[in-house]
């Protein structure tokens, strides 16, 4: 009986040990299952994180593509604005050139107008000068006609005077032609000497010394001698 009881106790103990082992193995199995579930959950979380990161990467790539597109659009706008600025600058330069050309034309037209006005003034002046010349020539012609008429009248009077009163003149036929010629003789005091200027002689005749203040007295003596001849 004792051995049987020992066997039963041993078997019971073995059974308990096996049951403990089974419980332990069950607990280990549950732990491993929890670990497997936890690892599965972690794996799912990591997969969700990977999917989220992939989605975020795609979103960031889309954002980068969008920003690149926006940058290209802005660059196109900048290029367009630069081109528009260059076009406007060319238009401004062209308008400035056109303005300078118009100003040059205005200056040229003003200069041409001044030249034409000067020409008109000059032509007017020339016309007035020609009119004055014509008036002067007309006046000179009238003066010459008056002189001709006067000289004709004087000639007629002299002819009449000669024809009517020729008997009043008596000529000395014994005189030579040079002595009988009617002409003027001038006397001039020059540098204290008295000179006779006779057109029928070759040059001036020095008549001697004379005083500058009373040179007429010297002439009286010369005239008396000439009259006595």
C-alpha positions in Angstrom: 0.0 0.0 0.0 2.7 2.4 0.8 4.4 1.8 -2.5 1.1 2.2 -4.2 0.6 5.5 -2.4 4.0 6.6 -3.3 3.4 5.7 -6.9 0.1 7.5 -6.8 1.7 10.5 -5.1 4.6 10.3 -7.6 2.2 10.0 -10.5 0.1 12.8 -9.1 3.2 14.9 -8.7 4.3 14.0 -12.2 0.8 14.8 -13.4 1.0 18.2 -11.6 4.4 18.8 -13.0 3.1 17.9 -16.4 0.1 20.1 -15.9 2.4 22.9 -14.7 4.5 22.3 -17.7 1.4 22.3 -19.9 0.2 25.5 -18.2 3.7 26.9 -18.6 3.8 25.9 -22.2 0.3 27.2 -22.6 1.4 30.4 -21.0 4.5 30.5 -23.2 2.3 29.8 -26.2 0.0 32.6 -25.2 3.0 34.8 -24.6 4.4 33.9 -28.0 1.0 34.4 -29.6 0.8 37.8 -27.9 4.3 38.5 -29.1 3.2 37.3 -32.6 0.1 39.5 -32.3 2.3 42.4 -31.1 4.8 41.9 -33.8 2.0 41.6 -36.3 0.5 44.9 -35.0 4.0 46.5 -35.1 4.4 45.2 -38.6 1.0 46.6 -39.5 1.9 49.9 -37.8 5.2 49.9 -39.7 3.4 49.1 -42.9 1.0 52.0 -42.1 3.9 54.2 -41.4 5.6 53.1 -44.7 2.3 53.7 -46.5 2.0 57.1 -44.8 5.6 58.0 -45.6 5.1 56.8 -49.2 2.0 58.9 -49.4 3.8 61.8 -47.8 6.7 61.3 -50.2 4.2 61.3 -53.1 2.6 64.4 -51.7 5.9 66.1 -51.3 6.9 65.0 -54.8 3.6 66.5 -56.0 4.3 69.6 -54.0 7.8 69.7 -55.5 6.4 69.2 -59.0 3.8 71.9 -58.3 6.4 74.3 -57.0 8.6 73.5 -60.0 5.7 74.2 -62.2 4.9 77.4 -60.3 8.6 78.3 -60.6 8.6 77.7 -64.3 5.4 79.7 -64.6 7.0 82.5 -62.6 10.1 82.3 -64.7 8.0 82.4 -67.9 6.2 85.5 -66.3 9.6 87.0 -65.5 10.8 86.3 -69.1 7.5 87.7 -70.5 7.8 90.8 -68.2 11.5 91.2 -69.2 10.5 90.9 -72.9 7.6 93.4 -72.4 10.1 95.7 -70.6 12.5 95.5 -73.5 9.6 96.1 -76.0 8.5 99.1 -74.0 12.1 100.3 -73.8 12.4 99.9 -77.6 9.1 101.8 -78.0 10.4 104.5 -75.7 13.7 104.7 -77.6 11.7 104.8 -80.9 9.4 107.5 -79.6 12.4 109.5 -78.3 14.0 109.1 -81.7 10.8 110.2 -83.4 10.6 113.1 -81.0 14.2 114.1 -81.8 13.5 113.8 -85.5 10.4 116.0 -85.2 12.3 118.5 -83.1 15.0 118.5 -85.8 12.4 119.0 -88.4 10.9 121.9 -86.4 14.3 123.5 -86.0 15.0 122.9 -89.7 11.6 124.4 -90.7 12.2 127.3 -88.3 15.7 127.9 -89.8 14.2 127.6 -93.3 11.5 130.1 -92.4 14.1 132.5 -91.0 16.2 132.0 -94.1 13.1 132.7 -96.3 12.2 135.7 -94.1 15.8 137.0 -94.5 15.6 136.4 -98.3 12.3 138.2 -98.4 13.8 141.1 -96.3 16.8 141.1 -98.6 14.7 141.0 -101.7 12.5 143.8 -100.3 15.7 145.8 -99.5 17.1 145.1 -103.0 13.7 146.2 -104.4 13.8 149.4 -102.3 17.4 150.0 -103.4 16.5 149.4 -107.0 13.5 151.8 -106.6 15.8 154.4 -105.0 18.2 153.8 -107.9 15.4 154.2 -110.4 14.2 157.4 -108.6 17.8 158.6 -108.5 18.3 157.8 -112.1 15.0 159.5 -113.0 16.1 162.5 -110.9 19.5 162.5 -112.5 17.9 162.2 -115.9 15.7 165.2 -115.1 18.7 167.1 -113.8 20.7 166.3 -117.0 17.7 167.3 -119.1 17.5 170.5 -117.1 21.2 171.0 -117.6 20.9 170.3 -121.3 18.1 172.7 -121.6 20.0 175.3 -119.5 23.2 174.7 -121.6 21.1 175.0 -124.7 19.6 178.2 -123.4 23.1 179.5 -122.4 24.4 178.5 -125.9 21.6 180.4 -127.5 22.2 183.4 -125.3 26.0 183.4 -126.0 25.4 183.0 -129.7 23.0 185.9 -129.7 25.4 187.9 -127.6 28.3 187.2 -130.0 26.2 187.8 -133.1 24.7 191.1 -131.8 27.7 192.7 -130.0 30.7 191.3 -131.9 31.6 194.9 -132.8 32.3 195.7 -129.1 35.4 193.5 -129.0 38.6 194.6 -130.6 41.4 192.1 -130.9 45.1 193.0 -131.2 46.2 191.1 -134.3 49.9 191.7 -133.5 49.7 189.4 -130.5 50.5 185.7 -130.9 48.0 183.0 -130.4 49.3 182.1 -126.9 49.3 185.8 -125.8 45.8 186.4 -127.1 44.2 183.2 -125.6 41.6 183.8 -122.8 42.4 181.7 -119.8 42.7 181.8 -116.0 46.0 182.2 -114.0 46.3 181.2 -110.4 48.8 182.3 -107.7 49.5 180.3 -104.6 51.9 180.9 -101.6 53.7 177.7 -100.8 56.4 177.4 -98.2 57.2 181.2 -98.3 57.4 181.2 -102.1 54.9 182.6 -104.6 54.0 180.3 -107.5 52.1 181.1 -110.7 49.9 178.4 -112.2 49.3 179.0 -115.9 47.7 176.4 -118.0 49.5 177.5 -121.1 52.9 176.9 -119.5 54.7 173.7 -118.9 54.7 173.9 -115.0 54.5 176.2 -112.0 56.6 179.4 -112.2 58.4 180.5 -109.1 57.9 184.3 -108.7 60.2 184.7 -105.6 59.8 185.0 -101.9 56.6 186.2 -100.2 55.2 186.7 -96.8 52.6 184.1 -95.7 50.3 186.8 -94.2 50.8 189.5 -96.9 51.3 187.5 -100.0 48.5 189.4 -101.8 50.8 192.5 -101.9 53.3 190.5 -103.9 50.6 189.5 -106.3 49.7 193.1 -107.0 53.2 193.8 -108.2 53.1 190.8 -110.5 49.6 191.7 -111.8 50.8 195.3 -112.5 53.7 194.0 -114.5 51.4 191.7 -116.4 49.0 194.5 -117.2 51.7 196.8 -118.4 52.8 194.2 -120.9 
